[in-house]
Structure formats: structure tokens, C-alpha cells
Amino acid sequence: MDMVCEKCKDSGHDFSRDPIRSICDGDWMRGDGTSIGADDGIALALALVLAEAGKNGEIGHPQLELLFTVDEETGLTGARGLETGFFEGKRLLNLDSEDEGVFVIGCAGGQNSLITLPVEWEKPDFKRENLFKFFRLSVEGLEGGHSGVEINKQRANGIQLLFLALAKLREKLGAENVRLVLLNGGSVHNAIPSTAEAFIVLHREKLEKADETISYLRHAFKAEYAKTDPGLILNLEEISREIIFEVADDKVPRGEVSHVRVFSPETEDKLIKMILGLPHGVYRMSDVIQGLVETSNNLATVRTAGNKVMIVSSQRSSNNPRLAEISGKVEAVAKLAGAWVEHEPGYPAWEPDLKSELLLKCKQVYTETFGKEPEIEVIHAGLECGIIGSAYEGMEMISFGPTIKDAHSPSERIFIPSIEKVWIFLENLFKTYC
């Protein structure tokens, strides 16, 4: 079972050897500057205690099969390896949801597209000409967030803002006076990029114009994203040539400092147009469920890697033909720029069944137990239920769990009273099958 290992910058915790230190803070359990693995360690704990309680005669339950999967966070590979006929059950209780009182009955499918653009280089002698200076152009302080459940919040994408700034600098200063050395933006495929940076070379005589341009864009960006990204920072800072090599590592060949490689104007032009042309955000809302995102794309990461620029674009949809459509648009834009595209194996959507016997029973038991009806949701994110359901036709499925906040972060915490409520619900649900 995997856990997302995150810690605060000042934490000395070593996940490879140190135990997780849990702290009870009122009704919440949290880590000591680390994630705690409540997502989804609490599901393992509940399942194992249920089995033990049943064995000891403390509770009654029908025949149970406990399914534990690996690598759910990194690619659903554990669920992908599940063979048809591995278990006999026809009803699946997935304990991998994070809001007690909410039953999830469907989710989006998705896939990642890996875009590779070859880079043509030039090696001007900046030291001899003494006309250029080195700068770091950066976008920071964005809210980011999960690229599924938060893609509809209209938050800024750091990569898009970075390339808008690059395009505007080339427009105002002249493309020959803005040369690109290195790129780095985003972190993972399933997060909206909150940071991005480019290391560039600017002509000395254009520095005042560059400052004016960035100042204008800074005010424009902050005004546009005042509500969604109040911490937005756009910065242009001069750096030494040596820093280029420190951050480049093996991405830019070592050699004379004066002979730093830069992208050719043609490569820069293709790259900027491609990035600004790639879709990002909500592509289509659901026609069936009000307020649900049906299809989206996340422009997730960009990296300079040797003689290539590598870009990851992540598509999601609860409509399989639409997933193919948005993936096709990503590929078309990339190919116009001369890049090649590899679509990774995707995962299927879990289509909701509002007439499911399991759902109706769960709603009835929850309402009778707690005196109020549960909320029913379909989410724009990936769950293993989509993969399992495709392997086991006719499987009735529902997903729920205790309340967890800020999963995948050092602020991860679980609401202790919600664990008891899930336990009581499971006890009462099982009674109806005995």
C-alpha cells in the first residue's frame, strides 16, 4: 500500500526509516510536519479491524474479501494488475473517499500525454559581445491544487503565465534580444502547476523595456487572478552565468561559461506557440449532472531535458469519446509545432448507476442510522473503481470514507469522530446482508 510522503521544508523526517509521529489535536489527528498516510491507510485499518471483529464474533457480516492494492497514487498499477475472477464478490465498498457523509458513485477516466519537442541550439559568445545579461523569470505563489476536483476553480496555471510573459518579452524587446536557456515548470501530472521558471538571456540595451513589460504583466496577472490566486508572484531577477550551470546540472553541457547554449529562435517560436495553444482547464461540463466537469485537460509539467523539451498534459473525462477528442486536440497542437506525442495507457471512467441496489441500501441504512440523507456525488478524478468495474462487469460499487483534509501534504489530517461514524455505518450495513 503506497503513501504520499510529504514533509515541511524544515522537517528532518526520513520516510525511509523514521516512523510517522501522529498528534491528536482536538478532534483531529495530524502528523508532526509530515503527511500521515490517512489516505488511504485508514481504509486498511478499517478493513482489518472489521475482519478481526467478525472473526471474534463482535459483529456480524456476510462473507468478506479484502482487496489491498499498491501504487494507487502513482498510476493505479495495482488495480490494473487485477485479473478477472480473482475474487467472487459482486458488491464493492471502496474506502478511498475523504468526506464522511458523501457517497461517490462515479468518477472520470483519464490518460497522460507525453509531448517531446526537439531543441535546436545556438552558442553565441555572450562574453565577447558583453551585450547580454542572464535572468531568471519566474511565476510563484499560485494556489495550484488537484487537477481533477479543482480544475473548475479557474486558478492560474504557472506554465501558461510563464509563457505569456516570454511571448510578451519577445514581442516588446524583439525575439533576437530574448534568448531561452532552460525551462522548469509544474511538479506532477495530477496537480495544477503552482510554479514555473525560465532562465533567459536579455540584451543590455533592452533591460529597461524588460522591466516595464514585466511590471505591466505583474499588475495584469494579479488583477485577473486576484480572487483565485492572491499570492501570485511574477519576478524577473538578474543572475550570474554560474547559476545557469548550477540549476542546469546535465541539462546544459559544461564548458566555457561564456558559451552557454540557447534555444534557436525557431525552436523558441515553436515552443511558445505550442504551449499557448495547448488546452488547459475545463473543456466541457456534464449534460447529465449539474455542476460536474465532464472533460478537462491539465497542462501539468514542462522540463528541459538534454536536447529536448518534455511536456506532460493530463486529460480527464467521464465520457470516453470526449476523452479521445481532447487527447486528439493535444496531439494536433503538438504536431503542428513539430513535436511527437506518446499517450500513456489510460484508466476508464466509472459510470454512475443511480438505480444500483447497493446505493439504495447504503442510502437507506445511512439515513436510518444518522437521521439525515447522505450526499451523492460523481467526481472529476480517478478512482480504482473504474478499472475494477471494467474487469468485473456488473459489479455494484460505492466509495466512501472518513473525513480527511489536505491529503498529499504535510498538513494532512483526519477527523477522528468521522471514523466512528463510518464504523457504525458499516456495522449496520452488514446487518442487512446477514
Buried (B, 14 or more C-beta within 10 A) or exposed (E): BBBBBBBBEEBEBEBEEEEBEBEEEEEBBBBBBBBBBBBBBBBBEBBEBBBEBBEEEEBEBEEEEEBEBEBBBEBBBBBBEBEEEEBEBEBBBBBBBBBBBBBBBBBBBBBBBBBBBEBEEEEBEBEEEEBBBBBBBBBBBBBBBBBBBBBBBEBBBBBBBBBBBBBBBBEBBEBEBBBBBBBBBBBBBBBBBBBBBBBBBBBEEBBEBBEEBBEEBBEEBBEBBEEBBEEBBBBBEEBEBEEBBEBBEEBBBEEEBBBBBBBBBEBBBBBBBBBBBBBBBBBBBBEEBEEBBBBBBBBBBBBBEEEBBBBBBBBBBBBEEBBBBBBBBBBEBBEEBEBEBEBBEBBBBBBBBEEBEBBEBBBEBBEEBBEEEBEBBBBBBBBBBBBBBBBBEEBBBBBBBBBBBBBBBBBBBBBBEBBEBBBEBBBBBBEEEE
